[in-house]
Amino acid sequence: MQPRSGLVQSADAQIFYLEYPSPHPHAQTLILLHGNGEDHTCFQKQVAAFSGRFRVIAMDSRGHGESSAGSGVTIAKIAEDAAAVLGALGIE
């Protein structure tokens, strides 16, 4: 399936994500968070392996890939950004 992309406002940054829907209507969600200096493209093999079983979300951390930097990167901000993406997609 083709991914859906989007931008979510999280505090002072725009966070980019790709959502790969699962063919299973009640599939669990798997969010992929990359390491420092990378972006969502590092997960191509993982997406291929998991998207048949899970709804996969690959996001760019602030200041990486297609996400804006805002006021900078901290672990707390990355967690807030992930929560903002999940909330925008209606995922508890």
N, C-alpha and C positions, 0 to 999 in steps of 0.2 A: 504494500500500500504506500501511497505517496504521503510524505509527512506534511503536517500543517505547521506553518511558522507564525510567530507573533512576537510582539514586544509588550512587556508589562512594566508599568511604572512601579518602582519600589523605592520609596523615600526619594532620594535625589538622583536615581539612575534609571535608565531604560534597560531592561533585561531581555535579551533575545533567547528564544527557545524554539525547538523543533519538537513536535508531538507526532509520534508514530502510533496510530491506533492499532489495537489488536483485533483480529478477526473474531475473537470471543467477546460477546457483549458485556460480560461481568468480570473481565480480566482485572487483575490487580495492577497497580501503577508502579513502575520502576523509574526513578529519577536518577540520571547520570550526571555527576559533578566532576569536572576535570581538575587536574592539578594546575598549579601556578605556571603561567607561560603557555598554556595550551588553550584550546577552545573545543566546541562541540564536535568538530570533525575528527577528533582522536578516537571517537566511539563508533566508527563505521562498522567494524567487525562485531562489536558487542550488540549494536542495534540489530544487525542481521541475525544474530544468534537468539536474541530475546524477544523481538517484536512479534513472533508467532504466538508467544505465550503471555506477554505482558503488554500493557499500554506503556510505551517508553517515552520519557521526556528527557531530552538532552538540552541543557541550557549552557549559555556562556556566562561565566562569572563576570561581575562588573570589571570593566577595564580590559576585558579579553574578547576576542572575536568581534561579534556584532553588538555587544553590550557596551553602554557608556560607562565611564569610570565613576561618575558622581564624586563624592568626597574621598574616595579611596576604598581599598579592600581590607576587610578584617574578617575573621571567621564568623563573628556575630552578624555582619552585614551579608555575608554569603548565605547564612541560614535564613535571615529575613528575606533575602531575594528569592530563595527557593520557596519559602512559604508564600510569597506574593505570587509567584508563577502558579503554584498549586492552587491557591485561592482563586486566581483568575480563571483557571480551568475547572473550577468547581470540585476540586479534589480535597477531601478533608484530611 
